[in-house]
Amino acid sequence: MLDLSTPQIMGILNLTPDSFFDGGRYGDLDLALRQVDQMLQEGAAIIDLGGMSSRPGAEFISVDEELQRVMPVVEAVRQAFPEAILSIDTVRATVARQAIEAGASIVNDISAGSVDPELWPTVAELQAPYVLMHMQGVPSTMQDRPEYADVNQEVVDFFIEKTAQLRELGVNDILLDVGFGFGKTVAHNYSLLKHLHQFRLLDAPLLVGLSRKSMVCKVLNVNPKQALNGTTALHMVALQQGASILRVHDVREARETIRLWQQLDQTS
Ligand code: 8Y4
């Protein structure tokens, strides 16, 4: 279904209250479809759709509101771009189920099943590929005081424990994600990036989400709008460390980065 013998791009489609999208607003669906069209043309293999913000301090929305934001887009994208692979960014079983039943393929869950106990059994039942992401704490407070004895060891242990539980439930296709910025200081994030290669030992594809995040912005003293160049630099590091999927806002630039990495990788 998805060839991971070479790195691929997951394009971000934000459908959150703090983005352009407001479910019911006239023209919003059209705007979302045009953004998807552009990302696919620029080389995204997967489109990640999320209706609930996971930013520090973001507001919680109801299941109904999340469904109202996400489902029309899943259905419209499905219809307009039947070949596109969609991932649903949700922590809720109901949203995951409806999205998968409407044609989405992948469940991207930043909570590692910790919010909705029905999510993992649902993913198993639907036999959907699942993104297992590490987070310390919960979004509302995760950046208050991140603390680890050894961040790399802790994330490895987390992956080993959770993948065993997922496989026990019958979840067969697991992607691993260290969760940059989710309960981590800048130093923690860079330690994970520098040693990302170690996670390859777990024998699952690695997804990285660092696009325009604070690990770029804080070091460069720029805002997210100004963080594309820094994002690109770190994407190249992630590729060198064995990342299989880049979750990005800027597909064209990520495509170029992968192309340059391939050239380097094929060089003796
Ligand atoms: C500007 C830049 C503003 C970044 C906000 C953000 C990940 C993820 C997010 C990730 C996976 C974000 C849903 C945070 N990050 N899913 N989701 N991995 N699997 N913030 O790193 O992009 S949302």
Residues whose N, C-alpha, C, O or C-beta is under 5 A from the ligand:
A	BS01	8Y4	S54 D89 N108 V131 M133 D177 G179 F180 G209 S211 R212 K213 P224
